[in-house]
Amino acid sequence: MQPSATLFDERLTAPRSWWVIAFGAGIACALMFLPLGTVPLLAGLAGGTAASAVVVSSYGSARIRVVAGALVAGDARIPLSALGEAEALDAESARAWRSHRADPRAFMLLRSYIPTAVRVEVADPADPTPYVFLSTREPQALVAALTAVRAA
């Protein structure tokens, strides 16, 4: 196995319904330009749809990867040597860790449209972050990748 091989890679894309809403925002923009004529109407449709699609795409561009001795979650790059045990959470457990069991010092990469998650303890005593909470559609695969790297 190569040290730079990616063991886990997931993009937290937005659901399809959000793209329909983005198109609806484009239609709303087009209707605002309706009194000005056909060309402004089409420009409003194109511009409004493009702007809302950029927003949806950027929100859904967060990635979680296990690569080169690090867990990369969004903009954060956490060395695997600083991490402890990983726990896959079902929808009910993830909801609890997002709400009443949450620690405000924790690093969280949340996506409301993904019900399952992984919670990874931070083992570095110098780091005040107690755990890393990541929304993921494949919690078992992420835990398996983290466990495989720790075992190697």
C-alpha positions in Angstrom: 0.0 0.0 0.0 1.3 3.4 -0.9 1.5 6.0 2.0 -0.3 8.6 -0.1 -3.2 6.3 -1.1 -6.6 7.6 -0.2 -8.4 5.1 2.0 -11.6 7.0 2.3 -13.0 9.9 0.2 -16.5 11.3 0.4 -18.0 14.5 -0.8 -21.0 15.8 1.2 -23.0 16.9 -1.8 -26.3 18.7 -1.3 -29.5 16.7 -1.9 -31.3 16.9 -5.3 -34.2 18.8 -3.8 -31.9 21.7 -3.1 -31.1 22.0 -6.8 -34.8 22.2 -7.5 -35.0 25.0 -5.0 -32.0 26.7 -6.7 -33.9 26.6 -10.0 -37.0 28.0 -8.2 -34.9 30.9 -6.9 -33.9 31.5 -10.6 -37.5 31.6 -11.6 -38.2 34.1 -8.7 -35.4 36.3 -10.1 -36.9 36.1 -13.6 -40.3 37.1 -12.3 -38.8 40.2 -10.7 -37.5 41.3 -14.2 -40.8 40.4 -16.0 -42.0 44.0 -16.2 -38.8 45.0 -17.9 -39.2 42.7 -20.9 -38.1 39.3 -22.3 -34.3 39.9 -22.4 -34.1 41.0 -18.7 -36.5 38.2 -17.8 -34.1 35.6 -19.4 -31.1 37.4 -17.8 -32.7 37.2 -14.4 -33.5 33.5 -14.9 -29.9 32.7 -15.9 -28.3 34.9 -13.3 -30.6 33.9 -10.4 -30.3 30.2 -11.2 -26.5 30.4 -11.6 -26.0 32.4 -8.3 -28.2 30.0 -6.3 -26.5 27.0 -7.9 -23.1 28.4 -6.8 -24.4 28.7 -3.3 -25.7 25.1 -3.2 -22.6 23.7 -4.9 -20.2 25.5 -2.4 -22.2 24.2 0.6 -22.1 20.7 -0.8 -18.4 20.8 -1.7 -17.1 19.8 1.8 -15.1 16.6 1.6 -13.9 14.0 4.2 -10.8 12.1 3.3 -8.3 9.8 5.0 -5.0 10.3 3.2 -1.3 10.5 3.9 -1.5 10.0 7.6 -4.2 12.6 8.1 -8.0 13.0 8.4 -9.0 15.9 6.1 -12.4 17.2 6.9 -13.4 20.4 5.1 -10.5 22.8 5.6 -9.2 21.0 8.6 -6.2 18.6 8.4 -5.8 16.5 11.5 -2.9 14.1 11.9 -4.1 10.6 12.6 -1.5 10.3 15.4 -3.6 12.9 17.3 -6.8 10.9 17.0 -8.2 8.2 19.2 -11.1 5.8 18.8 -13.7 6.3 16.1 -17.3 5.6 16.7 -20.0 5.2 13.9 -23.2 6.9 14.9 -26.7 6.0 13.7 -29.2 8.7 13.1 -30.5 8.8 16.6 -27.1 8.9 18.3 -25.8 11.5 15.8 -28.8 13.7 16.6 -28.0 13.4 20.3 -24.3 14.3 19.7 -25.4 17.3 17.6 -27.7 18.6 20.3 -27.8 17.9 24.0 -24.6 15.8 24.2 -22.5 18.2 22.1 -19.4 19.9 23.5 -18.9 23.5 22.2 -15.1 22.8 22.0 -15.6 20.0 19.5 -14.7 20.3 15.8 -17.9 19.6 13.9 -18.4 19.3 10.1 -22.2 19.1 10.1 -24.6 18.7 7.2 -28.3 18.7 8.3 -29.3 16.6 5.4 -27.0 13.7 6.4 -28.5 11.8 9.3 -25.5 9.5 10.2 -22.1 10.6 11.5 -18.7 9.5 13.0 -17.3 10.8 16.3 -13.5 10.5 16.7 -11.9 11.1 20.1 -8.9 13.5 20.1 -6.0 11.8 21.9 -3.6 14.8 21.9 -3.4 16.1 25.5 -2.3 19.6 24.2 -5.4 20.0 22.1 -8.5 21.3 23.9 -10.8 19.8 21.3 -12.4 16.7 22.9 -13.6 15.1 19.7 -14.2 15.5 16.0 -17.8 15.0 14.8 -18.3 14.4 11.0 -21.5 14.0 9.2 -21.1 11.1 6.7 -23.3 8.9 4.6 -20.8 6.0 5.1 -19.9 5.9 8.8 -18.8 2.3 8.8 -16.4 2.9 5.9 -14.9 5.9 7.6 -14.4 4.1 10.9 -12.9 1.1 9.0 -10.4 3.4 7.2 -9.4 5.1 10.4 -9.0 1.8 12.1 -6.9 0.4 9.2 -4.5 3.3 9.3 -4.1 3.0 13.1 -3.4 -0.7 12.8 -0.8 -0.2 10.1 
